Structure formats: C-alpha cells, structure tokens
Amino acid sequence: MVRRAYSGFLSALFVLFLLTPVLVMLAGSTREISSTEKRTLASMPEFVCSVSYFTHFPQEFERYFKDRFGLRDQLITLYNALFVTLFHDSPRRDVILGQDGWLFLRTDHVLEDFMGLRRKTQEGLAVIANTLENRQGWLAGQGIRYLFVPIPNKIQVYPEKLPTRIQMAGGEQVYSQITGYLSRHAPDVPLVHLLPVFLREKKNHQIYYKSDTHWNELGAYIAYSQIIAHLSQWFPELKPIPQSAMRRGTRIHQGDLAEILHLEKLRLEEAPSLHIDDMCGKGEYSRVDDAFQQNIPQQKFSKGEIDLGGCPERKLRAVIIHDSFGNALRNLLSQHFREAFFVTHAYFEDMKLLIEREKPDVVIDMRVARYLNVALSPHIEIDNQMARKGFEEASAAVLAVTPAISRGQSLRIVNAEVSQSGGAFVLAADNRDPQLIFTLPGVEVKGTFIAHVSLHSPVRSLLQLFFKSAPGQEFSEKRSVKIRIAKGDNELYCKIPSRTLCDEIRLDPGAEKGTYVLKSFELRQSIRSASYGAVKKDKSHP
C-alpha cells in the first residue's frame, strides 16, 4: 500500500513537472518585449474564418508557443549556464566566449573585421577620405567646425582576451585602415584617434566592460578628455573636467552580451563610476521636434531622435551625432555647451537640415568602428557642392571635351551612335550601356581630379565614370563613380577617388536606352584651396 502511494506521488510529481511550463503559460504574461532578445514577442493569432487563416495558423501558433512557453527564459538560462560551464564555449553564434570571463560580439562583421577579411581597396578608402573632407569643407563654409571620432571595437582594444585560436587569426581592421589612410592622404581632416590612447590606458585601468560591447564610464571619460583636448585647439576656453572634481565609486553593471546569453543575472560585474556633483543642467534633456527633417532618398533614416541639453552659462553650441557609445558622454559633453543637440538613430547626412537650421559652432561625428562603412557613405548633395568648389578652384584642365575641340582626340564609342548638333554631342544609345572612352594625355597623371559633366538625359538614370589608377588595368566597378541624374538638364561635379590616372577614362552617360546630349565633359587637376577646410570668419570663433 505504501509502495503504491509512493509510486502515485512520484507519478503525480512527474506529471506536475511536465505541466508546470504549460500552467505558467496559461496563467498568462503581460510581457510583450523580450528583455534579453530586445524584440517583440509573438502574439496569439486572431481567429479569422478564411482559408488563409487555416493555412498560416500552424506556423503562427508555433511562433507564439515558442515565445510564450512557460519558464522559457529560466530554462534557456539553465541550458546556457550548463553549456558554458561544461564546454567552455558560447551557446550563441553572436557572442564569443573569451578568456577570464570576457565576452565579445561576433555579429555586424566584427569577427571578420578582426581577422582582416574586410579590407578596403585604396579607391574605397579614397571615397571615405573624400566624404570626410567634403563634410569638413561644407561645414567650414558655414563657419562650423567638424570633428570626426571613430570608436574602436572592443575586440580591437582587448584582443588578448579572445580565445587563442582567434587571436592568431588577427589582421588589419577597418578602423586602422581608415585612420592610417587619413593620416597619409587627408591629414587636415580633424580626427580623434582613440585606439593608441586606449591601448596605453588599458595597462592601468579596465576601460571596456567584460560582459558588454561598450566602454565603461572610465573609458568614456578618457574618450571625452581626448575630444575636449582637440576642441580646445579651436575653443581655448574648453578644458576637460578633472577626475578630482568628480565623485568616484563603483556600481554593478548588467552587460548586453550577457543578456544575449540569458546570463545577465549570473554575470553581473563591478564597474567604475564617475559622477559630476556640481552638474550644470542636472543632466536633463528635452526631445526636439524633428518634424522639420525631410524624408529624402539620401537619408538612412527619415528622422533621428534629437535630445537637447546643455549649460546656460556657456556660449558655444554643438550638434553631436552618435550611437549607443555616446550615451555615456552626454552628461560630460553637455557641461561645455549652452546648447548640445544629441542625435541618435541617424547619420551625418540625415542631419543636414538640423545643422543648416541651428548653425552650431561645432559638429562632433562619433561612430563605433563596426558601423563606419554605413556612417561614412557619401552624401550626394554635399559631395556635388564641394566638388564644384574644387573644380572652380582647379589649376589646369587634364581633359576637355566638346565637339568644337574634340577633333584629334582619341575617342572610342560603344553601344551608341554619335553625331554633333548645336555645339554638343548627341548620343543615340541602342542599349542600356552607352560608353564614351577617352585617351588621357601622357602615360600617368598624379594629383586630385574633379570632373564636370553637362548632360541632357531622356530619363532618370545613373551616370558612371570609370578610371584606371595603374597602367594596363581594365575598367572595373571598383574603380568608378556613380551619380544619379535627372530627366532633362544636369550639371554634375564629382571627385575621382584616385590620386593617379592612367591610359583612359570612360564616361557612361546613362543606364537606359535613349538619346543623351553631352554638352561638355571636362576633367581638371585640383589644387587644395587654403579656404577649403578653413572656417569662414562669419561666426565668432576664438
């Protein structure tokens, strides 16, 4: 009798164990957002009497059941903790389990970048340098300073904490490629190079969180000090707040990488904290109405999130464009500006109208290395404006093509019939790839080159300019510049991303069939104007 009762108790306990997740699920949960996965949980599919409903119901219910399964988070935490303990590896592909409890992000091509698998071509680096020079020049024309602050990935600062097999596969990363190219070919671009500073400071302090992708408050303070030190060259009244004037302590931090592993409660870490006791503005921010921001094709986002802070006692104004790394800098930077517009979820080109409206004294452009490829994409309107300025200041024409002066020049025509009318070339394209190929004078020409094209197009299309940077090269998409063209008349200017031109240059006036009218095509060798990166004196700068 006792044995039977004992067996019945065990059976009931086993059944209860199996039913517990279902009972918890049926009890319901008000949670709609996963705190660890940062996404909306699937909802129970609503009943609709239709064939489509019964077709899709199994898949939708399965998603709902997986997301709402009782004790789901607890079971995942238990599984991941056992996996890490037993196998000393990460159960998730987007997180790398490093040495001494360090975690690293694997997604956003961070690992491939660390291994040197995302190397950029010289032409690609030249495009980036040109983009930054154009931002600087466009702002300088309005009396605004520009400061570019690329932020190293955590994996680049602490490579020794990676698994040995990954350490051995390290290569040159995009951050180093860009900063190295800028130092050699665009030294006038104002740049805060944080990596050497971080590699020096990490010997004495931990400056990134172990369980998070971001720098800790001490790392943020080091970056802030470097930014203010650079700004003080333009604005001597700016001095970093010394750590002696701040209250130092520690706090418990819950890292985003630990959250991805559902181990945030098991991997809490003690981290340094810095607090400004006498904080001007009390660290309060107001959301700026962004209705003025237009949704234009060049934008990555139609609107950014713009928060306004600052210290009424100051004089300067700033627009600070940043990602999540910049959040830890807000209270520090806001102490130095009367108005500081902190912009997130947007890139430089998205904030063109904000900058034109507010006319700040400085624009600080901060972006972590894993997002640089997108953050440094060209802006068509700014690039065209600055290319036109460079063209007008250019010293000499390398190639000038009009019907009146084209005789005797070597010209090949592909996929088009060409005639002359009214002082212009008329190109009747019989397919979507008309080409004009010009031979350049001399074997090799060095310098900075800007092209001007005056063109009438039958449709909206894409003009493409191909070039060769070494003798004997073939034309390639990697060595080309693309420009959107409108239907009708176009006056286009573009800077060629190469310091050397050889042999030939090819102009594809459009990518559609039709009749194009090329009024002129000129290539000039540019000189760098003394005013190109200098701020106009229409604002009161120190």
Disulfide bonds with the S-S distance in Angstrom:
Cys280-Cys311 2.07
